[in-house]
Amino acid sequence: MRNAAEHHHHLRCFLITFTFLPLLTTSTDLITPTKPLTQDHTLVSAAQQFELGFFPGASSTWYVGIWYKNIPERVVVWVANRDSPLTNSSGVLKFSPDGSGLILSDHSGTSVWSANHSANSGTTIAVLLDTGNFVVREEDDEDPENYLWQSFDHPTDTLLPGMKLGWDSKTGLNRYLTSWKSADDPSTGDFAFKLDISGYPEIHLTNKGNMYYRSGPWNGLRFSGVPEMRPSSPLLSFQFVRNTEQISYSFTQLNESMHSRLLVKHNGVLQRFIWIPSSGIWNPFWYAPKDQCDDYRECGVYGICDANASPVCKCMKAFRPKNPQAWNLRDGSDGCVRATELDCDSDGFLAMSGVKLPESGNAFVDAEIGLDRCREMCQRNCSCRGYSSANISDGSGCVMWAEDLYDMRQYAAAEGGGQDFYYRVPASELAAPAASEAGGDSNKTRLTIMITGIVVGSAALLVGFAIFLAQKKHQSETVNILERRGSRERSQDYLANSPTIPSKRDQPGEAAVDELELPLYDITALVAATNEFSDESKLGQGGFGIVYKGVLAEGQEVAVKRLSKTSVQGVEEFKNEVKLIARLQHRNLVRLLGCCVEMEEKMLVYEYLENKSLDSILFKKNRSSMLEWQTRFKIVCGIARGLLYLHQDSRFRIIHRDLKASNILLDKDMDPKISDFGMARIFGGDQTEANTKRVVGTYGYMSPEYAMDGLFSTKSDVFSFGVLVLEIVSGTKNRGFYQTHNQLNLLAYAWKLYREGRALEVVDSAVGERYAAGEVMRCIQVGLLCVQEHAEDRPNMSNVVLMLSSDFVSMQQPKYPGYCLGRRPNETDSSLRRNDDESCTVNQVTVTMLDGR
């Protein structure tokens, strides 16, 4: 912990210096050829809105930047030398001797950054405007907006009111935002927010040049994939200009007393903040990507993503899944193909409403023609796949797509997103049902059909009932019939006879078991895949069985969870997991591929995750160095998003009840996935909490009210998450930690350090000294907020995600944490058990008890 303590001491010195820096400087209003800017001066805009000066970064680096003048917590909105930091504070910002531009030079006089502009004959000055724009202009120019250079043409990670993104024919620039490298490193990061000016312009969010979020094209009122951009907003107004001089997007504030900014964060989140003067906080107003359907091409070609449906991917009408097996496993990335081929001359169009328009970089746009003319042009062009209005505010303009359609999304009417879209289908998909014959015979015909239907239906019902009685009799006479039936029939019977999950009648809108189409694996295939469940294939062991790595005949790697034959409690958990996780779909939840119930064997087949469980790395001294801070922070945020989906965004409210490090699996990119839903409970309607005498979970992660009184809710999951966050930061288990720290467990130890202002000392030494101190402090504070003793004091997961994703959300001070250590290891002897149904195990093994007291 020594390195962390030293780092914390240096950080405090840095913060003190940074906080009181304005007291050591004086302000000026402009830079001239004879009046440069040094470290002990700042530029301040005329109305005291913005300030420009030198500020420190990490590792003794210095930068020139712009921040809000009258907001206590310094928020930097522009950085000049972001990729060329000064090594100390002895820099000078001045005009070059020939007057051709501004230069920033270091203590030796070497230029590290410059802002060049066209030559001029008059005196040039540099001024900071109240918009936050830093400009260079001629002092005697009668047009004060005739800038020779401006910072608005060279944005960093923040879009301010009046600043434009996009292309400008005058400067030849295509302006876009790029994230910081980290929270305290303003150098150019991996994420970019850029207006694609080709085709039908839209904004892309990219990671290292690869698109992962798309706004949808501008449709006259908003970007079609951003329903929150309502034109009736009392706070903001949005502008989009497309002509020969520019293609640009910008926004303005309608209330001059507030501040609004759009930020590309270093973790890839695009977020809008609004400053609320009365409360003194930056309020998060909007962010993206916000759900699974914001993921680029989530449902592939001709697929539609609907976040309000389960599963989220569906094919457009007249299309079918290209890869049915993957589709049934809720992987829609392969998309859809046409059920019937097109015939250009006879094709027609089907309409969809509330749709985020397809990827539009290669779309054709004609702003002069209307929708009827657009349809005619698309009809004649056999390559045209669909069309829409270019401007939904007045129904004008035409957009046509001549290539395959990607990245579409369906919005519910209440969301107010998207617009009408028309896509090409063969004539057979447009045919209406045949009309009945005209005249007096029509009623007679309908009556005949009705009577025939009743007779045939009644006969079928009687025959079906007779068969049912015969089968019931046959089953009662033949005790070994189950042994002679196929594995699929046995599996379906086993799954169908579970009371654990509500039936379709109880949960309208959710599929019944047979409609889930959960693949049922043959036992011989799983035996072969795992090399007869050999020790070499073993991945780990939990409370109810062993998990093996398997390779199916087609080469797919899977993880096979084999229920122990001696586990009585595991049967219901097995059924629960099969029926529950098959309904869930989120990037941070493990994916269930299928199951097997055969010959007294019960097995679950999951996707294989290369880095196994979090605890296999986090708590192993020879492996924990794999988890550098950014990876740990990514894991924390991913778990939070997965838990938010369970609590709020899925179609059920689901309480996991056994969240712990061993139930967090990591894929090849170290992205976390929550697993093991055997203990999970579903809440229906407005239910928020329940009570049970069967307390399940793992000591060290269980909330006090659950362990002691059997009361569980989303807040008991929040407690477990808080423990997990502190474990990820510290690299130490909560259970057992007290044995080496004066009887303090991890929660008490972190709380003690936090109260003493030494919270960073809890950071795992395996992280090293290079970490974002602000992010670490935020995680520690969030963790302590989540483990507060009283459930009502803990935040919900939506607030947790918000606090983790924002540097500027105001957080409350945590109160005393709740402790639930459970029994000592020597108290788990069977002689201490109160009845045969009670069991208690420790060291990451799930515990089940019939009386929480």
Secondary structure, DSSP 8 states (H G I E B T S, - for coil): -HHHHHHHHHHHHHHHHHHTGGGG-EEESEEBTTB-EETTEEEE-TTS-EEEEEEE-STT-EEEEEEESS-SS--EEEESSTTS-BSSS--EEEE-TTSSEEEEE-TTS-EEEEEE----SS-EEEEE-TTS-EEEEETT-S-TT--SEEGGGS--SEE-TT--EEEETTTTEEE-EEEEEETTEEEEEEEEEEEE-SSS-EEEEEETTEEEEEEEEB-SSSBTT-TT--TT-SSEEEEEEESSSEEEEEEEES-TTSEEEEEE-TTS-EEEEEEETTTTEEEEEEEES-SGGGSTTTT-TTEEE-TTSSSSEEE-TTEEESSHHHHHTT--TT-EEESS---TTT-EEEEEEEEE----TT-EEEEEEEHHHHHHHHHH-TT--EEE-SBTTTTEEEEEE-S---SEEE--GGGT--EEEEEEE-GGGT--------STHHHHHHHHHHHHHHHHHHHHHHHHHHHHHHHHHHHHH-TTHHHHS-HHHHHHHHHHT--SS--TTTSTTS--HHHHT--B--HHHHHHHTTTT-GGGEEEEETTEEEEEEE-TTS-EEEEEEE-TT-STHHHHHHHHHHHHTT---TTB--EEEEEEETTEEEEEEE--TT-BTHHHHT-TTTGGG--HHHHHHHHHHHHHHHHIIIIISSSEEE-S---GGGEEE-TT--EEE---TT-EEE-TT--EEE-SSEEE-TTTS-HHHHHH-EEEHHHHHHHHHHHHHHHHHT--STTGGGGTTT--HHHHHHHHHHTT-GGGGS-GGG-S-S-HHHHHHHHHHHHHHTBSSGGGS--HHHHHHHHH-SS--------B-------GGG--GGG-SSTT-----SS--EEES---
